[in-house]
Amino acid sequence: MTGAAAFLDRVAAFAAGPVRAGAPGWSMGESPAPDLFTEAARIGLLSMSIPPEHGGAGFGFATLARACELLAAEDFGLAMALVNTHNVALRLCRSAPPDLVARHLPGLLSGEVAACTALTEPGAGSGFAAIAARAEPEDGAWCLSGEKTWIINARRAGLAIVFAHCGTPAGARSIGGFAVDLGLPGVTHHPVDSAFAQGAMGTGRLVFERTPLPSGALILPPGSAFKSIMTELNAARTYVAAMCNAMTGAALAEAATYGSERHSFGRPLAAHQAWRMPLTEAETDLAASRALTTQAVAEVGAGGDAQLSAARAKIAATDCAVRHLPRLLHAMGAEGLRPERCFTRHLAAAQIASLTDGATTMLRERVARLTLPCTDQTTAKTTDQTRE
Ligand SMILES: Cc1cc2nc3c(=O)[nH]c(=O)nc-3n(C[C@H](O)[C@H](O)[C@H](O)COP(=O)(O)OP(=O)(O)OC[C@H]3O[C@@H](n4cnc5c(N)ncnc54)[C@H](O)[C@@H]3O)c2cc1C
């Protein structure tokens, strides 16, 4: 068995064990115990694509996407929490100076410190270039002020990659990415509560009031930061697509099993043709969605320009999940509403997935721009300035 195959076996066991056991509670607003994150680290989930010279396994993107899929079949929120910390660790290895890597990497890889990537603000979501956060140069260092919201892991994170204008805002050109120690003066954490509870995701808001940052904190300088985040978003869209497929697949399997056991009018539910139809429609759409995701995984893994395949995959997978999860829930009757079942949890997650890492509406704009002749310069400009 290869290293990647053995790793994925461990992830499957972790998903079927503590993740499955904890997920119903997290969907009702509870948070995972801290030792769940150290256990995730122990099996390699926080270091899967970290280069071996930094203590990771160096697995490729296909393995990362498969690990995300296995976790999301049980709990999308936990999968997102783990992969977001992992991605910050990877970003540090690629872009941060050695002293910063040495200070933060051990905590991230051991699961003791969570991390987040903070782009969204109360006044700027899809139109990322409109962010207001600013880092002013001061005595050879930086002073950060601003607010970030709807940030995965922000409740418990110790480190964030924060995107802010460096000095006077000049659209996307002035945006840089800072590695910010969230224990610094002037930083406050706030929960973001939602009826769509995904307790494992730890979503929160961060406020920075004249937070002093060392000069080395600017790990993604203006010019490269925007491009870098766009490239990362293609990967994120692709693993989110894989996660949505996993949720639809899990719900389909659960409904199919239930339909063979539960009887109505003297026959199993699955023996009623009208009951089976929504399941077969879900199965067909899911197969089509998986094909697009497979293509995107291959393109992201090969390191080429994956913006079109990633956008298509995420559109197809979130649409498939958002369309079919309510119908699969309906096929379960009242039983589908119980938190021990996956349906309500995955339904909430699918709605969230349609917003994170590029809202589906904006991705449709992206596909239009890449595939249709566009004579409307206003539209072209708008899509250039969004995070999509
Ligand atoms: C649970 C959760 C976790 C998140 N985690 C993170 C995180 O870790 N880090 C982070 O930075 N952000 C995070 N986000 C924020 C997410 O990226 C944003 O919600 C997303 O970018 C959309 O921004 P918005 O919510 O401000 O919507 P808006 O930009 O206000 O848009 C509202 C609606 O209008 C649509 N819309 C906007 N502009 C156009 C247009 N030009 N044409 C057509 N339609 C348009 C959008 O698609 C959307 O449907 C998270 C969000 C959620 C819900």
The ligand as an SDF file (V2000), in Angstrom:
LIG
                    3D

 53 58  0  0  0  0  0  0  0  0999 V2000
  -20.0080   29.6720    6.7110 C   0  0  0  0  0  0  0  0  0  0  0  0
  -19.1560   30.5950    5.9220 C   0  0  0  0  0  0  0  0  0  0  0  0
  -17.7780   30.5050    6.0200 C   0  0  0  0  0  0  0  0  0  0  0  0
  -16.9550   31.4300    5.3430 C   0  0  0  0  0  0  0  0  0  0  0  0
  -15.5880   31.3700    5.5090 N   0  0  0  0  0  0  0  0  0  0  0  0
  -14.7930   32.3470    4.9830 C   0  0  0  0  0  0  0  0  0  0  0  0
  -13.3740   32.3720    5.2820 C   0  0  0  0  0  0  0  0  0  0  0  0
  -12.8250   31.4880    5.9370 O   0  0  0  0  0  0  0  0  0  0  0  0
  -12.6580   33.4160    4.7990 N   0  0  0  0  0  0  0  0  0  0  0  0
  -13.2150   34.4190    4.0700 C   0  0  0  0  0  0  0  0  0  0  0  0
  -12.5120   35.3460    3.6990 O   0  0  0  0  0  0  0  0  0  0  0  0
  -14.5520   34.4070    3.7740 N   0  0  0  0  0  0  0  0  0  0  0  0
  -15.3590   33.4070    4.2130 C   0  0  0  0  0  0  0  0  0  0  0  0
  -16.7000   33.3840    3.9480 N   0  0  0  0  0  0  0  0  0  0  0  0
  -17.2860   34.4720    3.1740 C   0  0  0  0  0  0  0  0  0  0  0  0
  -17.6450   34.0740    1.7450 C   0  0  0  0  0  0  0  0  0  0  0  0
  -16.4770   33.9730    0.9780 O   0  0  0  0  0  0  0  0  0  0  0  0
  -18.6080   35.1750    1.2300 C   0  0  0  0  0  0  0  0  0  0  0  0
  -19.8640   34.9150    1.8450 O   0  0  0  0  0  0  0  0  0  0  0  0
  -18.7220   35.1710   -0.2790 C   0  0  0  0  0  0  0  0  0  0  0  0
  -17.5290   35.6640   -0.8770 O   0  0  0  0  0  0  0  0  0  0  0  0
  -19.8960   36.0680   -0.7490 C   0  0  0  0  0  0  0  0  0  0  0  0
  -19.7830   37.3290   -0.1840 O   0  0  0  0  0  0  0  0  0  0  0  0
  -21.0160   37.9730    0.6250 P   0  0  0  0  0  0  0  0  0  0  0  0
  -21.5750   36.9450    1.5440 O   0  0  0  0  0  0  0  0  0  0  0  0
  -20.5460   39.2460    1.2080 O   0  0  0  0  0  0  0  0  0  0  0  0
  -22.1120   38.2350   -0.4850 O   0  0  0  0  0  0  0  0  0  0  0  0
  -22.2070   39.5370   -1.4400 P   0  0  0  0  0  0  0  0  0  0  0  0
  -20.9160   39.7590   -2.1240 O   0  0  0  0  0  0  0  0  0  0  0  0
  -22.8080   40.6480   -0.6670 O   0  0  0  0  0  0  0  0  0  0  0  0
  -23.2680   39.0120   -2.5000 O   0  0  0  0  0  0  0  0  0  0  0  0
  -24.6270   38.7300   -2.1370 C   0  0  0  0  0  0  0  0  0  0  0  0
  -25.2340   37.8800   -3.2570 C   0  0  0  0  0  0  0  0  0  0  0  0
  -25.1770   38.6200   -4.4830 O   0  0  0  0  0  0  0  0  0  0  0  0
  -24.4440   37.9010   -5.4520 C   0  0  0  0  0  0  0  0  0  0  0  0
  -23.6550   38.8650   -6.2250 N   0  0  0  0  0  0  0  0  0  0  0  0
  -22.6700   39.7030   -5.7790 C   0  0  0  0  0  0  0  0  0  0  0  0
  -22.1740   40.4180   -6.7980 N   0  0  0  0  0  0  0  0  0  0  0  0
  -22.8310   40.0260   -7.9180 C   0  0  0  0  0  0  0  0  0  0  0  0
  -22.7320   40.3520   -9.3180 C   0  0  0  0  0  0  0  0  0  0  0  0
  -21.8090   41.2300   -9.7870 N   0  0  0  0  0  0  0  0  0  0  0  0
  -23.5890   39.7330  -10.1800 N   0  0  0  0  0  0  0  0  0  0  0  0
  -24.4850   38.8230   -9.7490 C   0  0  0  0  0  0  0  0  0  0  0  0
  -24.6180   38.4600   -8.4530 N   0  0  0  0  0  0  0  0  0  0  0  0
  -23.7910   39.0350   -7.5500 C   0  0  0  0  0  0  0  0  0  0  0  0
  -23.5640   36.9290   -4.6900 C   0  0  0  0  0  0  0  0  0  0  0  0
  -23.2750   35.7560   -5.4640 O   0  0  0  0  0  0  0  0  0  0  0  0
  -24.4670   36.5800   -3.5040 C   0  0  0  0  0  0  0  0  0  0  0  0
  -25.3630   35.5540   -3.8850 O   0  0  0  0  0  0  0  0  0  0  0  0
  -17.5330   32.4300    4.5440 C   0  0  0  0  0  0  0  0  0  0  0  0
  -18.9290   32.4830    4.3840 C   0  0  0  0  0  0  0  0  0  0  0  0
  -19.7350   31.5720    5.0500 C   0  0  0  0  0  0  0  0  0  0  0  0
  -21.2220   31.6490    4.8770 C   0  0  0  0  0  0  0  0  0  0  0  0
  1  2  1  0
  2  3  1  0
  2 52  2  0
  3  4  2  0
  4  5  1  0
  4 50  1  0
  5  6  2  0
  6  7  1  0
  6 13  1  0
  7  8  2  0
  7  9  1  0
  9 10  1  0
 10 11  2  0
 10 12  1  0
 12 13  2  0
 13 14  1  0
 14 15  1  0
 14 50  1  0
 15 16  1  0
 16 17  1  0
 16 18  1  0
 18 19  1  0
 18 20  1  0
 20 21  1  0
 20 22  1  0
 22 23  1  0
 23 24  1  0
 24 25  2  0
 24 26  1  0
 24 27  1  0
 27 28  1  0
 28 29  2  0
 28 30  1  0
 28 31  1  0
 31 32  1  0
 32 33  1  0
 33 34  1  0
 33 48  1  0
 34 35  1  0
 35 36  1  0
 35 46  1  0
 36 37  1  0
 36 45  1  0
 37 38  2  0
 38 39  1  0
 39 40  1  0
 39 45  2  0
 40 41  1  0
 40 42  2  0
 42 43  1  0
 43 44  2  0
 44 45  1  0
 46 47  1  0
 46 48  1  0
 48 49  1  0
 50 51  2  0
 51 52  1  0
 52 53  1  0
M  END
$$$$
